[in-house]
């Protein structure tokens, strides 16, 4: 079984930055492609970003492209989401997820059904 634990959420002012972390345990981390999703109140969970198992490809939702950066450190079993220029509409619970399926395109990366394991989420609130 794979366990994922997110951290780094909090309250930040518009224009500010946060860095989320997700530590994975239970299986070999480098076997998995990783993704970040978010869910705002009353909305469905949606794709934010994804990274392949060795970090050679990354994918982003249009709404975060140029502001967010996903990265991973396989030696630390950790995937990160650096969020800059935050906006109130970025407010949501952020979830990391692990996928053993191939991610060869943004469409595949956005497919929530490709991810088998999920963390419990971390709240990000952007407000003045």
TIGUMI-520719 format. One record per residue: residue number from 1; residue in one letter; x, y, z of N, C-alpha, C, O in turn. Coordinates in steps of 0.1 Angstrom, whole numbers. Example, Ala and Ser with C-alpha at 12.3 -4.5 7.8 and 13.67 -1.06 7.14 Angstrom:
residues 2
<rec nr="1" rest="a" n_c1="132" n_c2="-57" n_c3="78" ca_c1="123" ca_c2="-45" ca_c3="78" c_c1="132" c_c2="-33" c_c3="78" o_c1="142" o_c2="-33" o_c3="85"/>
<rec nr="2" rest="s" n_c1="128" n_c2="-22" n_c3="71" ca_c1="137" ca_c2="-11" ca_c3="71" c_c1="129" c_c2="0" c_c3="79" o_c1="134" o_c2="11" o_c3="80"/>
This chain:
residues 128
<rec nr="1" rest="x" n_c1="8" n_c2="-12" n_c3="0" ca_c1="0" ca_c2="0" ca_c3="0" c_c1="9" c_c2="12" c_c3="0" o_c1="19" o_c2="13" o_c3="6"/>
<rec nr="2" rest="x" n_c1="4" n_c2="23" n_c3="-7" ca_c1="11" ca_c2="35" ca_c3="-8" c_c1="5" c_c2="46" c_c3="1" o_c1="-8" o_c2="47" o_c3="0"/>
<rec nr="3" rest="x" n_c1="13" n_c2="53" n_c3="9" ca_c1="7" ca_c2="63" ca_c3="17" c_c1="13" c_c2="77" c_c3="12" o_c1="25" o_c2="78" o_c3="9"/>
<rec nr="4" rest="x" n_c1="5" n_c2="87" n_c3="12" ca_c1="9" ca_c2="100" ca_c3="7" c_c1="5" c_c2="110" c_c3="18" o_c1="-7" o_c2="110" o_c3="22"/>
<rec nr="5" rest="x" n_c1="14" n_c2="119" n_c3="22" ca_c1="11" ca_c2="129" ca_c3="32" c_c1="15" c_c2="143" c_c3="27" o_c1="27" o_c2="145" o_c3="25"/>
<rec nr="6" rest="x" n_c1="6" n_c2="151" n_c3="25" ca_c1="8" ca_c2="165" ca_c3="21" c_c1="11" c_c2="174" c_c3="32" o_c1="6" o_c2="172" o_c3="44"/>
<rec nr="7" rest="x" n_c1="18" n_c2="185" n_c3="30" ca_c1="21" ca_c2="195" ca_c3="40" c_c1="24" c_c2="208" c_c3="32" o_c1="27" o_c2="208" o_c3="20"/>
<rec nr="8" rest="x" n_c1="24" n_c2="219" n_c3="40" ca_c1="28" ca_c2="232" ca_c3="34" c_c1="17" c_c2="242" c_c3="31" o_c1="20" o_c2="253" o_c3="27"/>
<rec nr="9" rest="x" n_c1="5" n_c2="237" n_c3="33" ca_c1="-6" ca_c2="246" ca_c3="30" c_c1="-7" c_c2="257" c_c3="41" o_c1="0" o_c2="257" o_c3="51"/>
<rec nr="10" rest="x" n_c1="-16" n_c2="267" n_c3="39" ca_c1="-18" ca_c2="278" ca_c3="48" c_c1="-25" c_c2="289" c_c3="42" o_c1="-31" o_c2="289" o_c3="31"/>
<rec nr="11" rest="x" n_c1="-25" n_c2="301" n_c3="49" ca_c1="-31" ca_c2="313" ca_c3="45" c_c1="-20" c_c2="322" c_c3="39" o_c1="-10" o_c2="324" o_c3="46"/>
<rec nr="12" rest="x" n_c1="-23" n_c2="327" n_c3="28" ca_c1="-13" ca_c2="336" ca_c3="21" c_c1="-21" c_c2="347" c_c3="14" o_c1="-32" o_c2="346" o_c3="10"/>
<rec nr="13" rest="x" n_c1="-15" n_c2="359" n_c3="13" ca_c1="-21" ca_c2="370" ca_c3="6" c_c1="-20" c_c2="369" c_c3="-9" o_c1="-11" o_c2="362" o_c3="-14"/>
<rec nr="14" rest="x" n_c1="-29" n_c2="375" n_c3="-16" ca_c1="-28" ca_c2="375" ca_c3="-31" c_c1="-14" c_c2="380" c_c3="-35" o_c1="-9" o_c2="390" o_c3="-30"/>
<rec nr="15" rest="x" n_c1="-8" n_c2="373" n_c3="-45" ca_c1="5" ca_c2="376" ca_c3="-50" c_c1="16" c_c2="369" c_c3="-42" o_c1="28" o_c2="370" o_c3="-46"/>
<rec nr="16" rest="x" n_c1="13" n_c2="362" n_c3="-31" ca_c1="23" ca_c2="355" ca_c3="-23" c_c1="26" c_c2="342" c_c3="-29" o_c1="21" o_c2="338" o_c3="-40"/>
<rec nr="17" rest="x" n_c1="34" n_c2="334" n_c3="-21" ca_c1="39" ca_c2="321" ca_c3="-26" c_c1="38" c_c2="311" c_c3="-14" o_c1="38" o_c2="314" o_c3="-3"/>
<rec nr="18" rest="x" n_c1="36" n_c2="299" n_c3="-18" ca_c1="36" ca_c2="287" ca_c3="-9" c_c1="43" c_c2="275" c_c3="-17" o_c1="42" o_c2="275" o_c3="-29"/>
<rec nr="19" rest="x" n_c1="49" n_c2="266" n_c3="-9" ca_c1="55" ca_c2="254" ca_c3="-14" c_c1="49" c_c2="242" c_c3="-7" o_c1="50" o_c2="241" o_c3="5"/>
<rec nr="20" rest="x" n_c1="41" n_c2="234" n_c3="-15" ca_c1="36" ca_c2="222" ca_c3="-9" c_c1="45" c_c2="210" c_c3="-11" o_c1="53" o_c2="210" o_c3="-21"/>
<rec nr="21" rest="x" n_c1="45" n_c2="201" n_c3="-1" ca_c1="53" ca_c2="189" ca_c3="-2" c_c1="44" c_c2="177" c_c3="0" o_c1="33" o_c2="178" o_c3="6"/>
<rec nr="22" rest="x" n_c1="48" n_c2="166" n_c3="-6" ca_c1="40" ca_c2="154" ca_c3="-5" c_c1="50" c_c2="142" c_c3="-3" o_c1="58" o_c2="139" o_c3="-13"/>
<rec nr="23" rest="x" n_c1="51" n_c2="136" n_c3="8" ca_c1="60" ca_c2="125" ca_c3="11" c_c1="53" c_c2="112" c_c3="9" o_c1="41" o_c2="110" o_c3="13"/>
<rec nr="24" rest="x" n_c1="59" n_c2="103" n_c3="1" ca_c1="53" ca_c2="90" ca_c3="-2" c_c1="60" c_c2="79" c_c3="4" o_c1="73" o_c2="79" o_c3="5"/>
<rec nr="25" rest="x" n_c1="53" n_c2="70" n_c3="10" ca_c1="59" ca_c2="58" ca_c3="16" c_c1="51" c_c2="45" c_c3="12" o_c1="40" o_c2="46" o_c3="7"/>
<rec nr="26" rest="x" n_c1="58" n_c2="34" n_c3="15" ca_c1="51" ca_c2="21" ca_c3="13" c_c1="55" c_c2="14" c_c3="0" o_c1="55" o_c2="1" o_c3="0"/>
<rec nr="27" rest="x" n_c1="59" n_c2="21" n_c3="-10" ca_c1="63" ca_c2="14" ca_c3="-22" c_c1="75" c_c2="23" c_c3="-28" o_c1="78" o_c2="34" o_c3="-23"/>
<rec nr="28" rest="x" n_c1="81" n_c2="18" n_c3="-39" ca_c1="92" ca_c2="25" ca_c3="-45" c_c1="87" c_c2="38" c_c3="-52" o_c1="79" o_c2="37" o_c3="-61"/>
<rec nr="29" rest="x" n_c1="91" n_c2="49" n_c3="-46" ca_c1="85" ca_c2="62" ca_c3="-51" c_c1="88" c_c2="64" c_c3="-66" o_c1="79" o_c2="69" o_c3="-73"/>
<rec nr="30" rest="x" n_c1="100" n_c2="60" n_c3="-70" ca_c1="103" ca_c2="63" ca_c3="-84" c_c1="96" c_c2="54" c_c3="-94" o_c1="97" o_c2="56" o_c3="-106"/>
<rec nr="31" rest="x" n_c1="87" n_c2="45" n_c3="-89" ca_c1="79" ca_c2="37" ca_c3="-98" c_c1="66" c_c2="45" c_c3="-103" o_c1="59" o_c2="41" o_c3="-111"/>
<rec nr="32" rest="x" n_c1="64" n_c2="57" n_c3="-96" ca_c1="51" ca_c2="64" ca_c3="-98" c_c1="53" c_c2="77" c_c3="-105" o_c1="62" o_c2="85" o_c3="-101"/>
<rec nr="33" rest="x" n_c1="44" n_c2="80" n_c3="-114" ca_c1="42" ca_c2="94" ca_c3="-118" c_c1="33" c_c2="100" c_c3="-108" o_c1="25" o_c2="94" o_c3="-101"/>
<rec nr="34" rest="x" n_c1="35" n_c2="113" n_c3="-106" ca_c1="29" ca_c2="120" ca_c3="-95" c_c1="21" c_c2="132" c_c3="-100" o_c1="25" o_c2="139" o_c3="-110"/>
<rec nr="35" rest="x" n_c1="10" n_c2="135" n_c3="-93" ca_c1="1" ca_c2="146" ca_c3="-97" c_c1="-3" c_c2="154" c_c3="-85" o_c1="-4" o_c2="149" o_c3="-74"/>
<rec nr="36" rest="x" n_c1="-7" n_c2="167" n_c3="-88" ca_c1="-14" ca_c2="175" ca_c3="-78" c_c1="-27" c_c2="179" c_c3="-84" o_c1="-29" o_c2="183" o_c3="-95"/>
<rec nr="37" rest="x" n_c1="-37" n_c2="178" n_c3="-75" ca_c1="-51" ca_c2="182" ca_c3="-79" c_c1="-56" c_c2="191" c_c3="-68" o_c1="-50" o_c2="192" o_c3="-57"/>
<rec nr="38" rest="x" n_c1="-67" n_c2="198" n_c3="-70" ca_c1="-73" ca_c2="207" ca_c3="-60" c_c1="-88" c_c2="207" c_c3="-61" o_c1="-94" o_c2="204" o_c3="-72"/>
<rec nr="39" rest="x" n_c1="-94" n_c2="210" n_c3="-50" ca_c1="-108" ca_c2="210" ca_c3="-49" c_c1="-113" c_c2="221" c_c3="-40" o_c1="-110" o_c2="222" o_c3="-29"/>
<rec nr="40" rest="x" n_c1="-120" n_c2="230" n_c3="-47" ca_c1="-126" ca_c2="242" ca_c3="-40" c_c1="-140" c_c2="238" c_c3="-35" o_c1="-146" o_c2="229" o_c3="-40"/>
<rec nr="41" rest="x" n_c1="-146" n_c2="245" n_c3="-25" ca_c1="-159" ca_c2="242" ca_c3="-20" c_c1="-169" c_c2="242" c_c3="-31" o_c1="-170" o_c2="252" o_c3="-39"/>
<rec nr="42" rest="x" n_c1="-177" n_c2="232" n_c3="-32" ca_c1="-188" ca_c2="231" ca_c3="-42" c_c1="-183" c_c2="228" c_c3="-56" o_c1="-191" o_c2="228" o_c3="-65"/>
<rec nr="43" rest="x" n_c1="-171" n_c2="225" n_c3="-58" ca_c1="-165" ca_c2="222" ca_c3="-71" c_c1="-159" c_c2="208" c_c3="-71" o_c1="-156" o_c2="202" o_c3="-61"/>
<rec nr="44" rest="x" n_c1="-158" n_c2="203" n_c3="-83" ca_c1="-152" ca_c2="190" ca_c3="-85" c_c1="-136" c_c2="191" c_c3="-83" o_c1="-130" o_c2="202" o_c3="-85"/>
<rec nr="45" rest="x" n_c1="-130" n_c2="180" n_c3="-80" ca_c1="-116" ca_c2="179" ca_c3="-79" c_c1="-110" c_c2="181" c_c3="-93" o_c1="-114" o_c2="174" o_c3="-102"/>
<rec nr="46" rest="x" n_c1="-100" n_c2="190" n_c3="-94" ca_c1="-95" ca_c2="193" ca_c3="-108" c_c1="-80" c_c2="192" c_c3="-108" o_c1="-73" o_c2="194" o_c3="-98"/>
<rec nr="47" rest="x" n_c1="-74" n_c2="190" n_c3="-120" ca_c1="-60" ca_c2="188" ca_c3="-122" c_c1="-53" c_c2="201" c_c3="-121" o_c1="-57" o_c2="212" o_c3="-125"/>
<rec nr="48" rest="x" n_c1="-41" n_c2="200" n_c3="-115" ca_c1="-32" ca_c2="212" ca_c3="-113" c_c1="-19" c_c2="210" c_c3="-121" o_c1="-15" o_c2="218" o_c3="-129"/>
<rec nr="49" rest="x" n_c1="-12" n_c2="199" n_c3="-117" ca_c1="1" ca_c2="196" ca_c3="-124" c_c1="5" c_c2="181" c_c3="-122" o_c1="-1" o_c2="175" o_c3="-113"/>
<rec nr="50" rest="x" n_c1="14" n_c2="177" n_c3="-130" ca_c1="18" ca_c2="163" ca_c3="-129" c_c1="33" c_c2="162" c_c3="-134" o_c1="38" o_c2="171" o_c3="-141"/>
<rec nr="51" rest="x" n_c1="40" n_c2="152" n_c3="-129" ca_c1="54" ca_c2="150" ca_c3="-133" c_c1="56" c_c2="135" c_c3="-134" o_c1="51" o_c2="127" o_c3="-127"/>
<rec nr="52" rest="x" n_c1="64" n_c2="131" n_c3="-145" ca_c1="67" ca_c2="117" ca_c3="-147" c_c1="77" c_c2="111" c_c3="-136" o_c1="82" o_c2="119" o_c3="-129"/>
<rec nr="53" rest="x" n_c1="78" n_c2="98" n_c3="-136" ca_c1="86" ca_c2="92" ca_c3="-126" c_c1="100" c_c2="97" c_c3="-124" o_c1="106" o_c2="97" o_c3="-113"/>
<rec nr="54" rest="x" n_c1="106" n_c2="100" n_c3="-136" ca_c1="120" ca_c2="105" ca_c3="-135" c_c1="121" c_c2="120" c_c3="-137" o_c1="132" o_c2="126" o_c3="-138"/>
<rec nr="55" rest="x" n_c1="110" n_c2="127" n_c3="-138" ca_c1="110" ca_c2="142" ca_c3="-139" c_c1="112" c_c2="147" c_c3="-152" o_c1="114" o_c2="159" o_c3="-154"/>
<rec nr="56" rest="x" n_c1="112" n_c2="138" n_c3="-163" ca_c1="116" ca_c2="144" ca_c3="-176" c_c1="105" c_c2="151" c_c3="-183" o_c1="107" o_c2="158" o_c3="-193"/>
<rec nr="57" rest="x" n_c1="92" n_c2="149" n_c3="-178" ca_c1="81" ca_c2="156" ca_c3="-184" c_c1="72" c_c2="161" c_c3="-173" o_c1="70" o_c2="155" o_c3="-162"/>
<rec nr="58" rest="x" n_c1="67" n_c2="173" n_c3="-175" ca_c1="58" ca_c2="180" ca_c3="-165" c_c1="46" c_c2="185" c_c3="-173" o_c1="47" o_c2="188" o_c3="-185"/>
<rec nr="59" rest="x" n_c1="35" n_c2="185" n_c3="-167" ca_c1="22" ca_c2="190" ca_c3="-173" c_c1="15" c_c2="199" c_c3="-163" o_c1="16" o_c2="197" o_c3="-151"/>
<rec nr="60" rest="x" n_c1="8" n_c2="209" n_c3="-169" ca_c1="2" ca_c2="219" ca_c3="-161" c_c1="-12" c_c2="222" c_c3="-166" o_c1="-15" o_c2="222" o_c3="-178"/>
<rec nr="61" rest="x" n_c1="-21" n_c2="226" n_c3="-157" ca_c1="-34" ca_c2="232" ca_c3="-161" c_c1="-31" c_c2="246" c_c3="-166" o_c1="-22" o_c2="252" o_c3="-161"/>
<rec nr="62" rest="x" n_c1="-39" n_c2="250" n_c3="-176" ca_c1="-37" ca_c2="263" ca_c3="-181" c_c1="-38" c_c2="274" c_c3="-171" o_c1="-31" o_c2="284" o_c3="-171"/>
<rec nr="63" rest="x" n_c1="-46" n_c2="272" n_c3="-161" ca_c1="-49" ca_c2="282" ca_c3="-151" c_c1="-37" c_c2="285" c_c3="-142" o_c1="-36" o_c2="295" o_c3="-135"/>
<rec nr="64" rest="x" n_c1="-27" n_c2="275" n_c3="-141" ca_c1="-15" ca_c2="277" ca_c3="-132" c_c1="-2" c_c2="278" c_c3="-140" o_c1="8" o_c2="280" o_c3="-134"/>
<rec nr="65" rest="x" n_c1="-3" n_c2="276" n_c3="-153" ca_c1="9" ca_c2="276" ca_c3="-161" c_c1="17" c_c2="289" c_c3="-160" o_c1="11" o_c2="300" o_c3="-161"/>
<rec nr="66" rest="x" n_c1="30" n_c2="289" n_c3="-157" ca_c1="38" ca_c2="301" ca_c3="-155" c_c1="38" c_c2="306" c_c3="-141" o_c1="46" o_c2="314" o_c3="-138"/>
<rec nr="67" rest="x" n_c1="29" n_c2="300" n_c3="-132" ca_c1="29" ca_c2="304" ca_c3="-118" c_c1="33" c_c2="293" c_c3="-109" o_c1="39" o_c2="295" o_c3="-99"/>
<rec nr="68" rest="x" n_c1="29" n_c2="281" n_c3="-113" ca_c1="32" ca_c2="269" ca_c3="-104" c_c1="43" c_c2="261" c_c3="-111" o_c1="44" o_c2="260" o_c3="-123"/>
<rec nr="69" rest="x" n_c1="51" n_c2="254" n_c3="-102" ca_c1="61" ca_c2="245" ca_c3="-107" c_c1="61" c_c2="232" c_c3="-99" o_c1="62" o_c2="232" o_c3="-87"/>
<rec nr="70" rest="x" n_c1="60" n_c2="221" n_c3="-106" ca_c1="60" ca_c2="208" ca_c3="-99" c_c1="74" c_c2="202" c_c3="-101" o_c1="81" o_c2="203" o_c3="-111"/>
<rec nr="71" rest="x" n_c1="79" n_c2="196" n_c3="-90" ca_c1="92" ca_c2="189" ca_c3="-91" c_c1="92" c_c2="177" c_c3="-81" o_c1="83" o_c2="175" o_c3="-74"/>
<rec nr="72" rest="x" n_c1="102" n_c2="169" n_c3="-82" ca_c1="103" ca_c2="158" ca_c3="-73" c_c1="118" c_c2="155" c_c3="-70" o_c1="127" o_c2="158" o_c3="-77"/>
<rec nr="73" rest="x" n_c1="119" n_c2="148" n_c3="-58" ca_c1="132" ca_c2="144" ca_c3="-53" c_c1="131" c_c2="129" c_c3="-50" o_c1="126" o_c2="126" o_c3="-39"/>
<rec nr="74" rest="x" n_c1="135" n_c2="120" n_c3="-59" ca_c1="133" ca_c2="106" ca_c3="-57" c_c1="141" c_c2="101" c_c3="-45" o_c1="137" o_c2="91" o_c3="-39"/>
<rec nr="75" rest="x" n_c1="152" n_c2="107" n_c3="-41" ca_c1="160" ca_c2="103" ca_c3="-30" c_c1="153" c_c2="106" c_c3="-17" o_c1="155" o_c2="99" o_c3="-7"/>
<rec nr="76" rest="x" n_c1="143" n_c2="116" n_c3="-17" ca_c1="136" ca_c2="119" ca_c3="-5" c_c1="121" c_c2="115" c_c3="-6" o_c1="113" o_c2="118" o_c3="3"/>
<rec nr="77" rest="x" n_c1="118" n_c2="107" n_c3="-16" ca_c1="104" ca_c2="102" ca_c3="-18" c_c1="94" c_c2="114" c_c3="-17" o_c1="83" o_c2="112" o_c3="-11"/>
<rec nr="78" rest="x" n_c1="97" n_c2="125" n_c3="-23" ca_c1="89" ca_c2="137" ca_c3="-21" c_c1="86" c_c2="144" c_c3="-35" o_c1="95" o_c2="145" o_c3="-43"/>
<rec nr="79" rest="x" n_c1="74" n_c2="148" n_c3="-36" ca_c1="70" ca_c2="157" ca_c3="-48" c_c1="66" c_c2="170" c_c3="-42" o_c1="60" o_c2="171" o_c3="-32"/>
<rec nr="80" rest="x" n_c1="69" n_c2="181" n_c3="-50" ca_c1="67" ca_c2="194" ca_c3="-45" c_c1="58" c_c2="202" c_c3="-55" o_c1="57" o_c2="198" o_c3="-67"/>
<rec nr="81" rest="x" n_c1="51" n_c2="212" n_c3="-50" ca_c1="44" ca_c2="221" ca_c3="-58" c_c1="47" c_c2="236" c_c3="-53" o_c1="42" o_c2="240" o_c3="-43"/>
<rec nr="82" rest="x" n_c1="56" n_c2="242" n_c3="-61" ca_c1="59" ca_c2="256" ca_c3="-58" c_c1="48" c_c2="265" c_c3="-64" o_c1="46" o_c2="265" o_c3="-77"/>
<rec nr="83" rest="x" n_c1="41" n_c2="273" n_c3="-56" ca_c1="30" ca_c2="281" ca_c3="-61" c_c1="34" c_c2="296" c_c3="-59" o_c1="36" o_c2="301" o_c3="-48"/>
<rec nr="84" rest="x" n_c1="35" n_c2="303" n_c3="-70" ca_c1="38" ca_c2="318" ca_c3="-70" c_c1="27" c_c2="326" c_c3="-75" o_c1="18" o_c2="320" o_c3="-82"/>
<rec nr="85" rest="x" n_c1="27" n_c2="339" n_c3="-72" ca_c1="17" ca_c2="348" ca_c3="-77" c_c1="3" c_c2="342" c_c3="-75" o_c1="-6" o_c2="342" o_c3="-84"/>
<rec nr="86" rest="x" n_c1="1" n_c2="338" n_c3="-62" ca_c1="-12" ca_c2="332" ca_c3="-59" c_c1="-24" c_c2="342" c_c3="-60" o_c1="-22" o_c2="354" o_c3="-57"/>
<rec nr="87" rest="x" n_c1="-35" n_c2="336" n_c3="-64" ca_c1="-47" ca_c2="344" ca_c3="-66" c_c1="-58" c_c2="338" c_c3="-57" o_c1="-58" o_c2="327" o_c3="-53"/>
<rec nr="88" rest="x" n_c1="-68" n_c2="346" n_c3="-53" ca_c1="-79" ca_c2="341" ca_c3="-45" c_c1="-86" c_c2="328" c_c3="-51" o_c1="-90" o_c2="319" o_c3="-44"/>
<rec nr="89" rest="x" n_c1="-86" n_c2="327" n_c3="-64" ca_c1="-92" ca_c2="316" ca_c3="-71" c_c1="-84" c_c2="303" c_c3="-69" o_c1="-88" o_c2="292" o_c3="-73"/>
<rec nr="90" rest="x" n_c1="-72" n_c2="304" n_c3="-64" ca_c1="-63" ca_c2="292" ca_c3="-61" c_c1="-67" c_c2="286" c_c3="-48" o_c1="-62" o_c2="275" o_c3="-45"/>
<rec nr="91" rest="x" n_c1="-76" n_c2="292" n_c3="-40" ca_c1="-80" ca_c2="287" ca_c3="-28" c_c1="-87" c_c2="274" c_c3="-30" o_c1="-97" o_c2="272" o_c3="-37"/>
<rec nr="92" rest="x" n_c1="-82" n_c2="263" n_c3="-23" ca_c1="-88" ca_c2="250" ca_c3="-24" c_c1="-80" c_c2="241" c_c3="-14" o_c1="-70" o_c2="244" o_c3="-8"/>
<rec nr="93" rest="x" n_c1="-85" n_c2="228" n_c3="-13" ca_c1="-77" ca_c2="218" ca_c3="-7" c_c1="-69" c_c2="211" c_c3="-18" o_c1="-74" o_c2="207" o_c3="-29"/>
<rec nr="94" rest="x" n_c1="-56" n_c2="210" n_c3="-16" ca_c1="-47" ca_c2="205" ca_c3="-26" c_c1="-43" c_c2="190" c_c3="-22" o_c1="-40" o_c2="187" o_c3="-11"/>
<rec nr="95" rest="x" n_c1="-44" n_c2="181" n_c3="-32" ca_c1="-42" ca_c2="167" ca_c3="-30" c_c1="-30" c_c2="163" c_c3="-39" o_c1="-30" o_c2="167" o_c3="-51"/>
<rec nr="96" rest="x" n_c1="-21" n_c2="155" n_c3="-34" ca_c1="-12" ca_c2="148" ca_c3="-43" c_c1="-17" c_c2="134" c_c3="-45" o_c1="-24" o_c2="128" o_c3="-37"/>
<rec nr="97" rest="x" n_c1="-13" n_c2="128" n_c3="-57" ca_c1="-17" ca_c2="115" ca_c3="-61" c_c1="-6" c_c2="108" c_c3="-69" o_c1="2" o_c2="114" o_c3="-75"/>
<rec nr="98" rest="x" n_c1="-7" n_c2="95" n_c3="-68" ca_c1="3" ca_c2="87" ca_c3="-74" c_c1="-3" c_c2="78" c_c3="-85" o_c1="-14" o_c2="73" o_c3="-83"/>
<rec nr="99" rest="x" n_c1="4" n_c2="77" n_c3="-96" ca_c1="-1" ca_c2="69" ca_c3="-107" c_c1="9" c_c2="59" c_c3="-112" o_c1="21" o_c2="63" o_c3="-114"/>
<rec nr="100" rest="x" n_c1="6" n_c2="47" n_c3="-114" ca_c1="15" ca_c2="37" ca_c3="-120" c_c1="13" c_c2="36" c_c3="-135" o_c1="19" o_c2="28" o_c3="-142"/>
<rec nr="101" rest="x" n_c1="4" n_c2="44" n_c3="-140" ca_c1="1" ca_c2="44" ca_c3="-155" c_c1="9" c_c2="54" c_c3="-162" o_c1="13" o_c2="64" o_c3="-156"/>
<rec nr="102" rest="x" n_c1="11" n_c2="52" n_c3="-175" ca_c1="19" ca_c2="61" ca_c3="-182" c_c1="12" c_c2="75" c_c3="-184" o_c1="0" o_c2="76" o_c3="-185"/>
<rec nr="103" rest="x" n_c1="20" n_c2="85" n_c3="-184" ca_c1="15" ca_c2="99" ca_c3="-186" c_c1="23" c_c2="105" c_c3="-198" o_c1="34" o_c2="110" o_c3="-196"/>
<rec nr="104" rest="x" n_c1="17" n_c2="103" n_c3="-210" ca_c1="24" ca_c2="108" ca_c3="-222" c_c1="19" c_c2="121" c_c3="-227" o_c1="24" o_c2="126" o_c3="-237"/>
<rec nr="105" rest="x" n_c1="8" n_c2="126" n_c3="-221" ca_c1="2" ca_c2="139" ca_c3="-226" c_c1="-5" c_c2="145" c_c3="-214" o_c1="-8" o_c2="140" o_c3="-204"/>
<rec nr="106" rest="x" n_c1="-8" n_c2="158" n_c3="-217" ca_c1="-16" ca_c2="166" ca_c3="-206" c_c1="-29" c_c2="159" c_c3="-204" o_c1="-34" o_c2="159" o_c3="-193"/>
<rec nr="107" rest="x" n_c1="-36" n_c2="155" n_c3="-215" ca_c1="-49" ca_c2="148" ca_c3="-214" c_c1="-48" c_c2="136" c_c3="-205" o_c1="-57" o_c2="134" o_c3="-196"/>
<rec nr="108" rest="x" n_c1="-38" n_c2="128" n_c3="-206" ca_c1="-36" ca_c2="117" ca_c3="-197" c_c1="-33" c_c2="121" c_c3="-183" o_c1="-38" o_c2="115" o_c3="-173"/>
<rec nr="109" rest="x" n_c1="-25" n_c2="132" n_c3="-181" ca_c1="-21" ca_c2="136" ca_c3="-168" c_c1="-34" c_c2="142" c_c3="-161" o_c1="-34" o_c2="141" o_c3="-148"/>
<rec nr="110" rest="x" n_c1="-43" n_c2="148" n_c3="-168" ca_c1="-55" ca_c2="153" ca_c3="-162" c_c1="-65" c_c2="143" c_c3="-158" o_c1="-74" o_c2="146" o_c3="-151"/>
<rec nr="111" rest="x" n_c1="-64" n_c2="131" n_c3="-163" ca_c1="-74" ca_c2="120" ca_c3="-161" c_c1="-73" c_c2="115" c_c3="-147" o_c1="-63" o_c2="108" o_c3="-143"/>
<rec nr="112" rest="x" n_c1="-82" n_c2="119" n_c3="-138" ca_c1="-81" ca_c2="116" ca_c3="-124" c_c1="-82" c_c2="101" c_c3="-122" o_c1="-77" o_c2="96" o_c3="-112"/>
<rec nr="113" rest="x" n_c1="-88" n_c2="93" n_c3="-131" ca_c1="-89" ca_c2="79" ca_c3="-130" c_c1="-76" c_c2="72" c_c3="-131" o_c1="-75" o_c2="60" o_c3="-128"/>
<rec nr="114" rest="x" n_c1="-66" n_c2="78" n_c3="-136" ca_c1="-52" ca_c2="72" ca_c3="-138" c_c1="-45" c_c2="71" c_c3="-124" o_c1="-35" o_c2="65" o_c3="-123"/>
<rec nr="115" rest="x" n_c1="-50" n_c2="78" n_c3="-114" ca_c1="-43" ca_c2="79" ca_c3="-101" c_c1="-49" c_c2="70" c_c3="-91" o_c1="-61" o_c2="70" o_c3="-89"/>
<rec nr="116" rest="x" n_c1="-41" n_c2="61" n_c3="-85" ca_c1="-46" ca_c2="51" ca_c3="-77" c_c1="-45" c_c2="54" c_c3="-62" o_c1="-53" o_c2="50" o_c3="-54"/>
<rec nr="117" rest="x" n_c1="-36" n_c2="63" n_c3="-58" ca_c1="-34" ca_c2="66" ca_c3="-44" c_c1="-34" c_c2="81" c_c3="-42" o_c1="-30" o_c2="89" o_c3="-51"/>
<rec nr="118" rest="x" n_c1="-40" n_c2="85" n_c3="-31" ca_c1="-43" ca_c2="99" ca_c3="-28" c_c1="-39" c_c2="102" c_c3="-14" o_c1="-40" o_c2="94" o_c3="-5"/>
<rec nr="119" rest="x" n_c1="-34" n_c2="115" n_c3="-12" ca_c1="-32" ca_c2="120" ca_c3="2" c_c1="-45" c_c2="125" c_c3="8" o_c1="-55" o_c2="125" o_c3="2"/>
<rec nr="120" rest="x" n_c1="-44" n_c2="130" n_c3="20" ca_c1="-55" ca_c2="135" ca_c3="27" c_c1="-58" c_c2="150" c_c3="24" o_c1="-69" o_c2="155" o_c3="27"/>
<rec nr="121" rest="x" n_c1="-49" n_c2="157" n_c3="17" ca_c1="-51" ca_c2="170" ca_c3="13" c_c1="-46" c_c2="180" c_c3="23" o_c1="-44" o_c2="178" o_c3="35"/>
<rec nr="122" rest="x" n_c1="-42" n_c2="192" n_c3="18" ca_c1="-38" ca_c2="203" ca_c3="26" c_c1="-45" c_c2="216" c_c3="21" o_c1="-46" o_c2="218" o_c3="9"/>
<rec nr="123" rest="x" n_c1="-50" n_c2="224" n_c3="30" ca_c1="-58" ca_c2="236" ca_c3="27" c_c1="-48" c_c2="247" c_c3="23" o_c1="-39" o_c2="251" o_c3="30"/>
<rec nr="124" rest="x" n_c1="-52" n_c2="254" n_c3="12" ca_c1="-45" ca_c2="266" ca_c3="7" c_c1="-56" c_c2="277" c_c3="6" o_c1="-66" o_c2="275" o_c3="-1"/>
<rec nr="125" rest="x" n_c1="-54" n_c2="288" n_c3="13" ca_c1="-63" ca_c2="299" ca_c3="13" c_c1="-56" c_c2="311" c_c3="9" o_c1="-46" o_c2="315" o_c3="15"/>
<rec nr="126" rest="x" n_c1="-61" n_c2="318" n_c3="-2" ca_c1="-55" ca_c2="330" ca_c3="-6" c_c1="-65" c_c2="341" c_c3="-4" o_c1="-75" o_c2="342" o_c3="-10"/>
<rec nr="127" rest="x" n_c1="-61" n_c2="350" n_c3="5" ca_c1="-70" ca_c2="361" ca_c3="9" c_c1="-63" c_c2="372" c_c3="15" o_c1="-52" o_c2="370" o_c3="22"/>
<rec nr="128" rest="x" n_c1="-68" n_c2="384" n_c3="13" ca_c1="-62" ca_c2="396" ca_c3="19" c_c1="-69" c_c2="399" c_c3="33" o_c1="-65" o_c2="408" o_c3="40"/>
